[in-house]
Amino acid sequence: MATPPLSTAAQTFGERVRAQRHELGLSQEQLADECGLHWTFVGQVERGRRNISLHNILKLADALKIDPAELVRGLQAPSNE
């Protein structure tokens, strides 16, 4: 059974990361190499299963060639979902 996302915000963030990665034509492994993270971590982020730190948001945004604000714009903190 698949583990559900941590929150709607984590799920949306991950969807944005995946969409931008696809737009750039990168695999999870390539993105992970670009930002110095493990590819399994990138996969967990994309599935909304990680509560990602500010530093990792910045690393991902840099590797994705996108303003970090685009990844978090409009997201709301979970309210005991």
C-alpha positions as CSV (number, residue, x, y, z in Angstrom):
1,M,0.0,0.0,0.0
2,A,1.4,3.4,-1.0
3,T,2.2,5.9,1.7
4,P,0.0,9.0,1.4
5,P,1.6,12.5,1.1
6,L,2.4,14.3,4.3
7,S,0.0,17.2,3.4
8,T,-1.6,18.9,0.5
9,A,1.2,21.4,0.6
10,A,3.9,18.7,0.4
11,Q,2.0,17.0,-2.5
12,T,1.6,20.3,-4.4
13,F,5.2,21.2,-3.9
14,G,6.3,17.8,-5.2
15,E,4.0,18.1,-8.2
16,R,5.7,21.4,-9.0
17,V,9.1,19.9,-8.7
18,R,8.2,17.0,-11.0
19,A,6.6,19.2,-13.6
20,Q,9.6,21.5,-13.8
21,R,12.0,18.5,-13.9
22,H,10.0,17.0,-16.8
23,E,10.0,20.4,-18.5
24,L,13.8,20.4,-18.4
25,G,13.9,16.8,-19.5
26,L,15.8,15.5,-16.4
27,S,15.5,12.2,-14.7
28,Q,15.2,12.1,-10.9
29,E,18.8,10.9,-10.8
30,Q,20.0,13.8,-13.0
31,L,18.2,16.3,-10.8
32,A,19.6,14.7,-7.7
33,D,23.1,14.9,-9.1
34,E,22.6,18.6,-10.0
35,C,21.6,19.6,-6.5
36,G,23.6,17.2,-4.4
37,L,20.7,15.2,-3.0
38,H,20.0,11.4,-3.2
39,W,17.7,10.4,-6.0
40,T,15.4,8.5,-3.5
41,F,15.0,11.8,-1.6
42,V,14.0,13.6,-4.8
43,G,11.4,10.8,-5.4
44,Q,10.0,11.2,-1.9
45,V,9.8,15.0,-2.4
46,E,7.9,14.6,-5.6
47,R,5.5,12.2,-4.0
48,G,4.9,14.6,-1.1
49,R,6.4,12.3,1.5
50,R,9.1,14.6,2.7
51,N,8.9,17.7,4.8
52,I,11.7,19.5,3.0
53,S,14.1,22.1,4.5
54,L,14.7,25.6,3.3
55,H,18.2,24.7,2.1
56,N,16.9,21.8,0.1
57,I,14.2,23.9,-1.5
58,L,16.9,26.3,-2.6
59,K,19.1,23.5,-3.9
60,L,16.2,22.1,-5.9
61,A,15.1,25.4,-7.3
62,D,18.7,26.2,-8.4
63,A,19.0,22.9,-10.2
64,L,15.5,23.4,-11.7
65,K,16.5,26.9,-12.9
66,I,13.4,28.3,-11.2
67,D,12.8,31.0,-8.5
68,P,12.2,29.1,-5.2
69,A,9.0,31.2,-4.8
70,E,7.5,29.4,-7.7
71,L,7.7,26.2,-5.9
72,V,6.0,27.4,-2.7
73,R,3.7,30.2,-3.9
74,G,0.2,29.9,-2.4
75,L,1.0,26.8,-0.3
76,Q,-0.6,26.8,3.2
77,A,0.8,25.1,6.3
78,P,-1.1,22.0,7.2
79,S,-3.8,22.4,9.8
80,N,-3.7,19.0,11.4
81,E,-4.6,17.3,8.1
